[in-house]
Amino acid sequence: MFSSGFGETLVWSNAHESTMTPIQNFMTSDHRYCDTFFTLTESHVAAGHWSAAQATFVRFQALVLQHFCAEEQVLFPAFEEQTGMRTGPTQVMRSEHIQLRALMDAALVALQAQDDDDYSGHAETLLIMLQQHNTKEENVLYPMCDQLLGPQAAAVSQQLANRIPPITETTP
């Protein structure tokens, strides 16, 4: 459990414990951790707590970008080197990362302007795209990585853990 810093207490297990070495488990746990901040942002917007919403969204965005960087700099190159596929699933994920970055930027601008309608539109699109994106990674790409990387999967998982630090914060 940790305090959001805005009066809420969130229940969350440490997604990055050393016992979680398979890529699929580690990265899926990080998706869920990021999701908690998006959900909390939505709660703040609904309550009209704009400064809390902005702060929480900034943390959400930072965590998602950290996750994207780990994938783009560690996981995707390892997969591409092992399989020789450079125009397959990792290319699709990179393309979606570009779209998701733009949506997060637009949502943040709307939050800063305290524009409920604009934020809601961007947030709804972001939510749908993130759900679809994460489903593809969790059900297709990550299991493929675990399987195809074989003995290298543990080393890649450790490299990912080095880029996505353990959850130690008490506030977002």
C-alpha positions in Angstrom: 0.0 0.0 0.0 1.1 3.5 -0.6 -0.3 6.9 -0.3 -1.2 8.8 -3.4 -0.3 12.0 -1.7 -3.8 13.3 -2.4 -5.6 11.5 0.4 -6.0 8.1 -1.2 -4.2 4.9 -0.3 -3.5 2.5 -3.1 -3.0 -1.2 -2.7 -0.2 -2.4 -4.8 2.3 -5.3 -4.6 5.8 -4.6 -5.6 5.6 -5.5 -9.3 9.4 -5.6 -9.6 10.4 -8.2 -7.1 13.4 -10.2 -8.1 11.3 -13.4 -8.2 9.4 -12.0 -11.2 12.0 -12.9 -13.9 9.8 -13.9 -16.9 9.4 -11.0 -19.3 5.7 -11.5 -19.6 5.1 -11.3 -15.8 7.5 -8.4 -15.2 6.3 -6.2 -18.0 2.6 -7.0 -17.4 3.0 -6.0 -13.8 4.5 -2.7 -14.9 1.5 -2.1 -17.1 -0.8 -2.6 -14.1 1.3 -0.2 -12.0 1.2 2.5 -14.7 -2.6 1.9 -14.9 -3.1 2.8 -11.3 -1.9 6.4 -12.0 -4.1 6.8 -15.0 -7.1 5.6 -12.9 -6.2 8.0 -10.1 -5.9 10.8 -12.6 -9.4 10.1 -13.8 -10.7 10.2 -10.2 -9.1 13.6 -9.6 -10.6 15.0 -12.8 -14.0 13.7 -11.9 -13.7 15.5 -8.5 -12.4 18.7 -10.1 -9.0 18.4 -8.4 -7.0 19.7 -11.3 -3.6 20.2 -9.7 -3.8 16.6 -8.3 -4.9 15.3 -11.7 -2.0 17.0 -13.4 0.6 15.8 -10.9 -0.7 12.2 -11.1 -0.9 12.3 -14.9 2.7 13.6 -15.1 3.7 10.6 -13.0 1.7 8.2 -15.2 3.3 9.7 -18.3 6.8 9.4 -16.9 6.2 5.8 -15.9 4.8 4.9 -19.3 7.6 6.6 -21.1 10.1 4.7 -18.9 8.3 1.5 -19.9 8.4 2.4 -23.6 12.2 3.2 -23.4 12.9 -0.2 -21.7 11.0 -1.9 -24.5 12.5 0.1 -27.3 16.1 0.0 -26.0 16.3 -3.5 -24.5 13.4 -5.9 -25.3 12.7 -5.1 -28.9 16.4 -5.2 -30.0 16.9 -8.5 -28.2 13.8 -9.9 -29.9 14.8 -8.6 -33.3 18.3 -9.9 -33.0 17.1 -13.4 -32.0 14.4 -13.7 -34.6 15.7 -11.5 -37.5 12.3 -9.8 -37.6 12.6 -6.1 -37.8 9.4 -5.3 -39.5 7.0 -7.5 -37.5 5.5 -7.0 -34.1 8.2 -4.7 -32.7 7.7 -2.3 -35.6 3.9 -2.2 -34.8 4.6 -1.6 -31.1 7.0 1.3 -31.9 4.4 2.9 -34.1 1.8 2.6 -31.4 4.3 4.1 -28.9 4.5 7.2 -31.1 0.7 7.5 -31.2 0.4 7.0 -27.5 3.1 9.6 -26.7 1.1 12.1 -28.8 -2.1 11.3 -27.0 -0.5 11.6 -23.6 1.0 15.0 -24.6 -2.5 16.2 -25.7 -4.2 14.9 -22.6 -1.6 16.8 -20.4 -2.2 20.0 -22.3 -5.9 19.6 -21.7 -5.3 19.0 -18.0 -3.1 22.1 -17.7 -5.9 24.1 -19.3 -8.5 22.4 -17.0 -10.5 21.5 -20.1 -12.7 18.7 -18.9 -14.2 17.9 -22.4 -10.8 18.0 -24.2 -9.2 15.9 -21.5 -12.0 13.4 -21.5 -11.8 12.9 -25.3 -8.0 12.4 -25.2 -8.3 10.2 -22.1 -10.9 8.0 -23.7 -8.9 7.4 -26.8 -5.7 6.9 -24.7 -7.5 4.3 -22.6 -8.8 2.3 -25.6 -5.4 2.4 -27.4 -3.5 1.5 -24.2 -5.8 -1.5 -23.6 -5.4 -2.7 -27.1 -1.7 -2.1 -27.1 -1.1 -3.8 -23.7 -3.3 -6.8 -24.8 -1.1 -7.4 -27.8 2.1 -7.1 -25.8 0.8 -9.3 -22.9 -0.8 -12.0 -25.0 1.5 -12.1 -28.1 4.8 -10.2 -27.9 5.9 -10.9 -24.3 5.2 -14.7 -24.5 7.0 -14.8 -27.8 10.0 -13.0 -26.2 10.0 -15.5 -23.3 9.9 -18.4 -25.7 12.2 -17.2 -28.4 14.8 -15.7 -26.2 15.1 -18.9 -24.3 18.1 -18.8 -21.9 18.6 -15.1 -22.7 15.2 -14.2 -21.4 16.4 -14.0 -17.8 19.2 -11.7 -18.8 16.9 -9.5 -20.8 14.4 -9.5 -17.9 17.2 -8.2 -15.6 18.1 -5.5 -18.1 14.5 -4.4 -18.1 14.4 -4.4 -14.3 17.5 -2.2 -14.4 15.6 0.3 -16.5 12.3 0.0 -14.6 13.3 0.4 -11.0 11.5 -1.3 -8.1 8.5 0.4 -6.6 9.8 2.3 -3.6 7.9 5.5 -3.8 5.2 6.4 -1.3 3.6 9.1 -3.4 3.1 9.5 -7.1 
